[in-house]
Amino acid sequence: MNFNKSYSSGILLLPTLLLTLYGLTGSYSAGLFKCPRQQLLQDFNISRFLGRWYEIERSFNVVELSVKCVSLDVSPNKRGQIQIISSNINKWSGTENIAIGLAIPGRRDPSIYQYKTSSILPNQLRPSVGSYQVIATDYINYAIIWSCSDYKLFYRDFVWIFARRKEIDVNTRAKLYDFLTKRHIDPDRLVISGSNDCS
């Protein structure tokens, strides 16, 4: 067996495998190598960000296929930390699911935070645990949250649009889509969250 020939074939095959992987994970919004950096949100005010937010749109995610009526309640807890209570309704069973976690702001910028939940599972096995970044908000109408994870040879990122109400108007949606496009985030990959039949 010619080792050099096999090695060369493997090297030539690597780009093809990476492009195939990118194609298969395209609906999850993947790219090659490391996560891109998003511009920091200037003067982010966590106090103004507190309160209830409703999920309007999100990146396609297999984990979230069965849920609708997603909302976040952001509030300080007794220790002065930021608590996030996430709730949703299972589309098929109608049961409500609630997850309670902590948002730990980054030292460099409070618009980037680590979200952790109470669990005996390691972080990589906990749903929704990870780094999140608020990339846009006016505090009273909308917020865009972005998250990205590196997997050495490729990355996957997700984006969510939240609002203070269960719906947003056409003009606001167009404005947010334009913002995402300028940030090289394709708004066509977003799916509308189920907000019908929410009590």
JOBEL-V321431 format. One record per helix or strand of 2 or more residues. SS is the DSSP state (h for helix, s for strand). FROM is the first residue (numbers start at 1). LEN is the number of residues. If there is no record, write none. Layout:
ss->SS from->FROM len->LEN
ss->SS from->FROM len->LEN
This chain:
ss->h from->3 len->22
ss->h from->26 len->3
ss->s from->30 len->3
ss->h from->46 len->4
ss->s from->51 len->9
ss->h from->62 len->3
ss->s from->67 len->10
ss->s from->82 len->9
ss->s from->96 len->10
ss->s from->112 len->6
ss->h from->123 len->3
ss->s from->130 len->8
ss->s from->142 len->9
ss->s from->154 len->10
ss->h from->170 len->13
ss->h from->187 len->3
ss->s from->190 len->3
